[in-house]
């Protein structure tokens, strides 16, 4: 499976490689943001969100689920 992925990656144009990279990058960004919201009390991005724990966990899980949804949808759309 890995060798098939590498061969398909080498066949892609520069534009398709860039879109693959940005898809993976945004998956990692949403995943990291979801984990940050869950585990940090005060977000280090300048927002002072004093959310209760259950809302932080719900929002973080929602971001993580959304990241996996984007990841699966992205790779299903790229398979030919």
C-alpha positions in Angstrom: 0.0 0.0 0.0 2.8 2.4 0.8 4.6 1.6 -2.5 1.4 2.3 -4.4 1.0 5.6 -2.6 4.6 6.6 -3.4 4.2 5.7 -7.1 0.9 7.7 -7.2 2.7 10.6 -5.5 5.4 10.6 -8.1 2.9 10.6 -11.0 1.2 13.8 -9.6 1.7 17.2 -11.1 3.1 20.0 -9.0 -0.4 21.4 -8.4 -1.7 18.0 -7.2 1.3 17.6 -4.9 0.7 21.1 -3.4 -3.0 20.3 -2.8 -2.0 17.0 -1.2 0.4 18.8 1.1 -2.1 21.5 2.0 -4.8 18.8 2.7 -2.4 17.0 5.1 -1.4 20.3 6.7 -4.9 21.4 7.4 -5.7 18.0 8.8 -2.8 18.4 11.3 -3.9 22.0 12.1 -7.5 21.1 13.0 -6.3 18.0 14.9 -3.8 20.1 16.9 -6.3 22.9 17.5 -8.8 20.4 18.8 -6.2 19.0 21.3 -5.2 22.5 22.3 -8.8 23.4 23.1 -9.2 20.3 25.2 -6.0 20.3 27.2 -5.1 24.0 27.8 -7.2 26.0 30.2 -6.2 29.4 28.7 -5.6 29.4 24.9 -2.3 30.9 24.0 -3.7 32.7 21.0 -4.7 35.9 22.9 -8.3 34.8 23.4 -9.4 34.6 27.0 -12.0 31.9 26.6 -13.3 30.9 30.1 -15.3 28.0 28.8 -16.4 25.2 31.2 -14.6 21.9 30.9 -17.5 20.1 29.2 -17.9 22.7 26.5 -14.1 22.7 25.9 -14.1 19.0 25.5 -17.2 19.1 23.2 -15.6 21.8 21.0 -12.3 20.0 20.9 -13.9 16.7 20.0 -15.9 18.4 17.3 -12.7 19.9 15.8 -11.0 16.5 15.8 -13.9 14.7 14.2 -14.0 17.5 11.6 -10.3 17.0 10.9 -10.8 13.3 10.2 -13.9 14.0 8.1 -11.8 16.4 5.9 -9.0 13.9 5.8 -11.2 11.0 4.6 -13.1 13.2 2.2 -9.9 14.6 0.7 -8.4 11.2 0.0 -11.6 9.8 -1.3 -11.8 12.6 -3.8 -8.2 12.1 -5.0 -8.5 8.4 -5.8 -8.9 7.7 -9.5 
